[in-house]
Amino acid sequence: MNSYDAIVIGGGIQGCSVAYNLADNGLKVLVLEKDYCGRHASGVNAGGVRRLGRDLRELELSDFSMKEYWHKLDSFLDEDCEYEKVPQIKIAMDEEALEFSKNRVEQVKAMGFEHEQLIDTSTLKNFVPDVSDKALGAILVEDDGHANPFKTTVAIKHKAIKYGVSIREGEKVLDIKGDDKTSWKVTTDKDVFNAKYIINCAGAWGDKIAKMFGEDVPFEAVCLLLSITSKIDLFLKPVIGFQRRALSLKQFSNGSLMIGGAFKGSLNLETNETIVDFTQIARNVSNATELFPKLKNAKIVRSWGGIEAICEDKIPIISKSSKYETVIHNFGYSAHGFQPAFGSGKIVSQMLLDQKLSINNVDEFRINRFV
Ligand SMILES: Cc1cc2nc3c(=O)[nH]c(=O)nc-3n(C[C@H](O)[C@H](O)[C@H](O)COP(=O)(O)OP(=O)(O)OC[C@H]3O[C@@H](n4cnc5c(N)ncnc54)[C@H](O)[C@@H]3O)c2cc1C
């Protein structure tokens, strides 16, 4: 009863997406999640569905995910995830940021992607009339968007279950023994399972699972902060970022705003505790009010932290193990792993089953760059 073709460790959006894709290929799949699906980064992030400003090394994956999944979400997921296709805009407030933006758009175009465009201040004002008069221009992506991260993670979890995936929540993987020739034996705090394949989707705990296979990656788990304001008049449809400075800002239809930008609190990985640092929140809010002076009247009503996996070079590991053909690592999304998750689920299953990959640029994500 406890034998599976594949065991996925971690029930975040990555693990659920991988599990669905493997089940769609006919595999008997088990997801082991130590808390509950969406409890960590996948369920508490900013919900940014953006290609704007993506690391160039992950642009192809992000674009694949956007065009094949997000832009066709109604036919992919059966549940409402509050996904909205809206512009994402990154604003330059000084000459250096403007120059950086121009170069960035050229680089993206040179790679064959057309989604980013440079806009001047008058076009910017058409999208965001309340922006500070000090804004010099921006990069615009018209068909990015945002979604509710928890609902999205639960929707892909439900899709995985519909395709036959078993999910055991509240069950922590403690040990893995085996090799490519025999099956893997996975011991949790409740049971023992066997599988031919293991997929490590353990997010900020991914390095601990990698170590069980003798692979040591340079890695940090961080607590990223987000805040919600009181409701104010609707004035902002696009999602806003600040070029060369830390900010993400969006307004919900009820008038409240979400403010983030990778400011950090502290955390305890053993207890899941995250602690908000209000000096960081103050810096975050000050970036927001610099761009939109009218926000000075809004109040912060709630702040929280989410635990995220940061690789040393700020892009994920999506790779067969350096030691075992039957093990795949898929973690370390470094604060941008929500949007690409549907695409990476597909790529990981293709990798595992030695199928032709839907994208070309995967070498950058190999674990061999570290071990
Ligand atoms: C505040 C914040 C804002 C963000 N904003 C955005 C954004 O706007 N857009 C974007 O694209 N990305 C964003 N991100 C990043 C994104 O949320 C993550 O990169 C993504 O959710 C990672 O998904 P995951 O499934 O790899 O990790 P997780 O969601 O962390 O899932 C990993 C799971 O593995 C489980 N696990 C770990 N160890 C074990 C074990 N031993 N046994 C069993 N289970 C285990 C954990 O409990 C966890 O549930 C943000 C992140 C944060 C924190």
The ligand as a MOL file (V3000), in Angstrom:
LIG
                    3D

  0  0  0     0  0            999 V3000
M  V30 BEGIN CTAB
M  V30 COUNTS 53 58 0 0 0
M  V30 BEGIN ATOM
M  V30 1 C 6.2800 37.3510 1.1610 0
M  V30 2 C 6.5540 36.6800 -0.1590 0
M  V30 3 C 6.1520 37.2950 -1.3550 0
M  V30 4 C 6.3840 36.6680 -2.5860 0
M  V30 5 N 5.8590 37.2240 -3.7160 0
M  V30 6 C 5.9580 36.5410 -4.8960 0
M  V30 7 C 5.3310 37.0460 -6.0670 0
M  V30 8 O 4.6540 38.0750 -6.0250 0
M  V30 9 N 5.4780 36.3560 -7.2420 0
M  V30 10 C 6.2270 35.2040 -7.3230 0
M  V30 11 O 6.3520 34.6360 -8.4110 0
M  V30 12 N 6.7980 34.6790 -6.1920 0
M  V30 13 C 6.6710 35.3160 -5.0040 0
M  V30 14 N 7.2320 34.7970 -3.8720 0
M  V30 15 C 7.9940 33.5330 -3.9690 0
M  V30 16 C 7.0750 32.3180 -3.9960 0
M  V30 17 O 6.0700 32.4240 -3.0350 0
M  V30 18 C 7.8980 31.0590 -3.7530 0
M  V30 19 O 9.0770 31.0670 -4.5410 0
M  V30 20 C 7.1100 29.8040 -4.0700 0
M  V30 21 O 5.8740 29.8250 -3.4060 0
M  V30 22 C 7.9190 28.5790 -3.6710 0
M  V30 23 O 7.0780 27.4650 -3.7510 0
M  V30 24 P 7.5330 26.0770 -3.1580 0
M  V30 25 O 6.4270 25.1260 -3.3920 0
M  V30 26 O 8.8920 25.7800 -3.6970 0
M  V30 27 O 7.7880 26.3820 -1.6010 0
M  V30 28 P 6.8000 26.3480 -0.3290 0
M  V30 29 O 5.5310 27.0230 -0.5980 0
M  V30 30 O 7.6040 26.8220 0.8290 0
M  V30 31 O 6.4920 24.8100 -0.1530 0
M  V30 32 C 7.4510 23.9080 0.3360 0
M  V30 33 C 6.7340 22.9750 1.2730 0
M  V30 34 O 7.6030 21.9140 1.6500 0
M  V30 35 C 7.2210 21.4950 2.9440 0
M  V30 36 N 8.3190 20.7290 3.5270 0
M  V30 37 C 9.5630 21.1690 3.8080 0
M  V30 38 N 10.3060 20.1930 4.3930 0
M  V30 39 C 9.5160 19.1060 4.4670 0
M  V30 40 C 9.7040 17.8020 4.9870 0
M  V30 41 N 10.8590 17.4110 5.5450 0
M  V30 42 N 8.6660 16.9280 4.9080 0
M  V30 43 C 7.4880 17.2950 4.3580 0
M  V30 44 N 7.2500 18.5540 3.8690 0
M  V30 45 C 8.2560 19.4330 3.9150 0
M  V30 46 C 6.9620 22.8140 3.6500 0
M  V30 47 O 6.1580 22.6500 4.8100 0
M  V30 48 C 6.3030 23.6450 2.5580 0
M  V30 49 O 4.8910 23.6390 2.6490 0
M  V30 50 C 7.0590 35.4140 -2.6250 0
M  V30 51 C 7.4710 34.8050 -1.4410 0
M  V30 52 C 7.2050 35.4090 -0.2140 0
M  V30 53 C 7.6230 34.7190 1.0570 0
M  V30 END ATOM
M  V30 BEGIN BOND
M  V30 1 1 1 2
M  V30 2 1 2 3
M  V30 3 2 2 52
M  V30 4 2 3 4
M  V30 5 1 4 5
M  V30 6 1 4 50
M  V30 7 2 5 6
M  V30 8 1 6 7
M  V30 9 1 6 13
M  V30 10 2 7 8
M  V30 11 1 7 9
M  V30 12 1 9 10
M  V30 13 2 10 11
M  V30 14 1 10 12
M  V30 15 2 12 13
M  V30 16 1 13 14
M  V30 17 1 14 15
M  V30 18 1 14 50
M  V30 19 1 15 16
M  V30 20 1 16 17
M  V30 21 1 16 18
M  V30 22 1 18 19
M  V30 23 1 18 20
M  V30 24 1 20 21
M  V30 25 1 20 22
M  V30 26 1 22 23
M  V30 27 1 23 24
M  V30 28 2 24 25
M  V30 29 1 24 26
M  V30 30 1 24 27
M  V30 31 1 27 28
M  V30 32 2 28 29
M  V30 33 1 28 30
M  V30 34 1 28 31
M  V30 35 1 31 32
M  V30 36 1 32 33
M  V30 37 1 33 34
M  V30 38 1 33 48
M  V30 39 1 34 35
M  V30 40 1 35 36
M  V30 41 1 35 46
M  V30 42 1 36 37
M  V30 43 1 36 45
M  V30 44 2 37 38
M  V30 45 1 38 39
M  V30 46 1 39 40
M  V30 47 2 39 45
M  V30 48 1 40 41
M  V30 49 2 40 42
M  V30 50 1 42 43
M  V30 51 2 43 44
M  V30 52 1 44 45
M  V30 53 1 46 47
M  V30 54 1 46 48
M  V30 55 1 48 49
M  V30 56 2 50 51
M  V30 57 1 51 52
M  V30 58 1 52 53
M  V30 END BOND
M  V30 END CTAB
M  END
